[in-house]
């Protein structure tokens, strides 16, 4: 997993281990169906609902 993907997860998903696990699984699944591309743009799209719907964001 690229460093940018790991940094995105730890910066935005830190409410609980379960939220982090859901986000990680979602990123892995989405990357698999998108030929492995984990760009920052893709990560924002894939994790957008998790960040907006309850996970705390770093300010």
N, C-alpha and C positions, 0 to 999 in steps of 0.2 A: 504494500500500500504506500503510495507516495506521501512524502512529508507534508505537502500542502493539505491532503485529505485528513491526516491525523491532526494537524493544527486546527483545521476547521472544526472537527469534532470536539476537541478539548476546549476550544474557545466558545463554542455555542451550546453544547449539550453537556451540562454538568449538574442537572437537577437530581439525578439518581443513576444508579448502575443500570437499571432497567431501561431508562431513556437512552443511555449511551449504547446499550446492546441493540435496541431497536434501530437507532440511527446507523450503527455500524453495519448491521444486516441489510438495511435499506441501501446504503452506499455500495456494498459488495454486490447486491442483486442488480441494482441499476447499472453498475459498471459492466457486469457480465452481459447484459443485453445491449449495452452501448459500446461494445468492442473494447472494454477496458479503459475508456477515457474518463479520468477523474479530474477534469479541469475545475478551476474555482467556479466558473460559470455553472457547470453541471452540478457541482456540490450544492450551490445555492438553490438551484431548482429542486433537486432531490430532497434537500433537508428543510426547505422553506416552510412546509406545513408543520414540521416538528418544532421549528424555532418559533413560529407564530402561535402555535396552539399549546402553549404551556411551558415549554422548556425555557429556562432563564437565559437571557443573552447578557453577555458581558458589556458593560457600558463604559 
